């Protein structure tokens, strides 16, 4: 087994210091076509390799000036990149043979490299790659400060750490423009990594330092976004956010340059739309996004195309929320047609197509995400739902397995997979998934409902009742929990409680299964007329169901 030693200290190269060195070792000997398949991941982690790994998957933003690239990658993008890099490493080692990687200064690695090491250990067989931690002797120099790269790639942890360090030694008076730009970037990254308090402190510092209108409007907008998007829902305050976003709109409405005003005011109106959504005023939000689109179409026909497509996608989301699905679909399509290389809106359009029953088109959109992006857990999760609806349980299970391989903290995938385990009678696996899911989402009513089903199947009746009760407390409209609690009551001979729960379930959703089950309880309680009425209604809803036909008295 070959052995290589790599120093991961982020002071050497910032984000992906380890990854860049590992790729430098593997890319020159990679199997033909493999590097091209992971071009985004390699070019993101190792900029020096861009000359030998051309960009195959490109987005509209790649050819725009930085000022027009308004979509900054989110903090979760690095996990997708890490998964793609792990797959590339596996492809290389399957050809070249196993490798032992000793990582020096792992404790000093940037977030991106620490995440990559975790993914490599999780996804690659130790017979192929052994990652071991070497000694620690961190350097003492300054952190790299490639802030344009950090912003473009969404390296929020590095932007926050290095940016705060630079801001300590930089006064506003030294270079107001540089100071303002860096402060905005650092504060945005602090917000992205859940450090909103520090971001807010920076925005307050900016308000004390300068009077530039555009800068003050940007800071007011950013403060409003903290107040409506805070990681802790209890700390969100849409009313205070409205005050701040109105400050931004007031300022940008007065900018003298027509095109500059159209862009900045449109940006702020779009932000105000989110505030109005959080205030429960969706129609007002849609009007605001419409105004922003009008400004862009009238005054920015030849610039800021990413800004326009974001506005179309945001209006699509609002239209979908209002039940205007065809109009929403048209706006998503406008956004995708404007930038066919950007994956995220395919995911949103696919979800809408699935809701409309256009599952073949939905699958095509989810698979477009898979082609265009580094491994995207949501695309596999959403495809699993389409496959499940089509009766492809094996395909749905495979997609859920892959979703959780890519992201073991993707709680909704545990919900769906444990449901498949219950349907297959595999209660130990279902319990394992429920327990994992509840660690991530302890108040998820669906997980608690499945836990109740597992406890019921294993005849742990008190525990089952507790789980169903908790599920219904959190999700009073959760039909499977009412049905599960009814089955529990029936098993324990409490027909009255079983009838009450089944009747509540049927008020929420009338299905032949629920009617059939209630007929069984009615019959056990000696209420034959009511049992027959339920069976007759079930037969109308499911005329081909053999169990229902056999149960009907002749």
Secondary structure as GFF3:
##gff-version 3
##sequence-region A 1 554
A	DSSP	beta_strand	2	7	.	.	.	ID=ss1
A	DSSP	alpha_helix	10	13	.	.	.	ID=ss2
A	DSSP	alpha_helix	17	26	.	.	.	ID=ss3
A	DSSP	three_ten_helix	27	29	.	.	.	ID=ss4
A	DSSP	alpha_helix	34	37	.	.	.	ID=ss5
A	DSSP	alpha_helix	39	45	.	.	.	ID=ss6
A	DSSP	three_ten_helix	47	49	.	.	.	ID=ss7
A	DSSP	three_ten_helix	60	63	.	.	.	ID=ss8
A	DSSP	three_ten_helix	66	68	.	.	.	ID=ss9
A	DSSP	alpha_helix	77	96	.	.	.	ID=ss10
A	DSSP	beta_strand	99	104	.	.	.	ID=ss11
A	DSSP	three_ten_helix	106	108	.	.	.	ID=ss12
A	DSSP	alpha_helix	111	123	.	.	.	ID=ss13
A	DSSP	beta_strand	129	133	.	.	.	ID=ss14
A	DSSP	alpha_helix	147	153	.	.	.	ID=ss15
A	DSSP	alpha_helix	156	168	.	.	.	ID=ss16
A	DSSP	alpha_helix	176	192	.	.	.	ID=ss17
A	DSSP	alpha_helix	196	209	.	.	.	ID=ss18
A	DSSP	alpha_helix	213	229	.	.	.	ID=ss19
A	DSSP	three_ten_helix	233	235	.	.	.	ID=ss20
A	DSSP	alpha_helix	238	253	.	.	.	ID=ss21
A	DSSP	alpha_helix	258	278	.	.	.	ID=ss22
A	DSSP	alpha_helix	282	299	.	.	.	ID=ss23
A	DSSP	alpha_helix	305	321	.	.	.	ID=ss24
A	DSSP	alpha_helix	325	338	.	.	.	ID=ss25
A	DSSP	alpha_helix	344	355	.	.	.	ID=ss26
A	DSSP	alpha_helix	359	372	.	.	.	ID=ss27
A	DSSP	alpha_helix	377	389	.	.	.	ID=ss28
A	DSSP	alpha_helix	393	406	.	.	.	ID=ss29
A	DSSP	alpha_helix	411	423	.	.	.	ID=ss30
A	DSSP	alpha_helix	427	440	.	.	.	ID=ss31
A	DSSP	alpha_helix	445	457	.	.	.	ID=ss32
A	DSSP	alpha_helix	461	474	.	.	.	ID=ss33
A	DSSP	alpha_helix	479	491	.	.	.	ID=ss34
A	DSSP	alpha_helix	495	508	.	.	.	ID=ss35
A	DSSP	alpha_helix	512	524	.	.	.	ID=ss36
A	DSSP	alpha_helix	528	541	.	.	.	ID=ss37
A	DSSP	alpha_helix	546	551	.	.	.	ID=ss38
###
